[in-house]
Amino acid sequence: MIEIIKDAVIKKLEHDSMRLNHTLGVYETAIKLAKHYKLDVEKVAIASLFHDYAKNDSIEDTKAILDPKIIEKYKAFPVMYHALSAAKQLEEKFYITDKDILDPIRSHIWGRVKMSMYEKVVFVADYAEPNRKFFDPYEIYELALKDIDLAVLKCMTLTLRYLEKQDIKPNLEQIEAYHYYMEVNSGKTKQDY
């Protein structure tokens, strides 16, 4: 199944070498983290390959398969549409319904409160893949090997700083996730897996 999905992703992104290289970098990084944390490598592989599957689709195409309530919920944050659309397309094209695969795709943009280990691995791999240039991906990867929750918080912090520099207001879900992982890392909140 992984090879079929990998071929579909490569075919879809073949005209965007940067996006394809990023996706393959996330895939390779996520697999290493999955092995480190003893997760199901196939699940992580599929989620990481498909996380940006709809990234280059038009807003109209991504919205076309989404529920109107979801479209309305994220209308001020259309960046979410590609993640939600990618998960929906994976369900429809490959009949995958496993939350350990779909949730990491859905939450890879800014994370969420109480992410599963699968979500955390794909979320962090999106930042820690070696093709990233805006920050040190190796530092994030090394941190993830030691403490995945601290790596999650680091990634969230980087995104919030970027948004602040761009004078973009973050989504409330994003802020809630950031505060949640602040509490997890300070020991105030214990996350069960």
C-alpha positions, 0 to 999 in steps of 0.5 A, a space after each residue: 500500500 505504501 508504494 502505491 500511495 508514494 507513487 500517487 504522491 510523486 505523480 501529483 507533485 512531480 511538477 513541484 520539485 520543492 514540494 515533492 522534496 519536502 514531502 519525501 523529507 517529511 516521510 523519511 524523517 517521520 519514519 525515523 521518528 516512528 521507529 525511535 518511538 516504536 510506532 507503526 511505521 506504515 501508518 506514519 509513512 502513509 500520513 507523512 506522504 499524504 500530509 501535503 497531497 492537496 497543497 497545490 490544489 486550488 482553494 476551490 478544489 480543496 473546498 469542493 470535498 469538504 463539509 460546508 461547516 468545516 469550510 465556514 469554520 476555517 474561512 479566515 484560515 484557508 491554510 487548513 483546507 489543504 490538510 483537511 482535503 488531503 485526509 478526505 482524499 486519502 479516505 476516498 481514493 484509498 479507503 483509509 479510515 484509520 485515525 492514526 493516519 488521518 489525524 496527523 494529516 488533519 493536524 499537521 498545520 498547527 497541531 492541536 490539544 492532546 495530539 496522539 504520538 502519530 500526530 506529534 511525529 508527523 507534525 514535528 517531521 514537517 519541521 525537522 525534515 532536512 530541506 527546511 531552510 528557515 530554521 535548523 531542522 537538525 536541532 528540532 530532530 535531535 530535540 524530538 529524539 529526546 523529548 517529542 513534547 518539547 519538540 512539538 512546543 518548539 515547532 509551535 513557537 516557531 510558527 507563532 513567531 513567524 505569524 507575529 513577524 508577518 502580522 498575522 493573527 493565529 487561529 484560536 485552536 493554534 493558541 490553545 494547542 500552544 498553551 496546552 503544550 506549554 503546560 505539558 512541558 512545564 509538568 502542569 498537564 500530563 498527556 496520556 497516550 
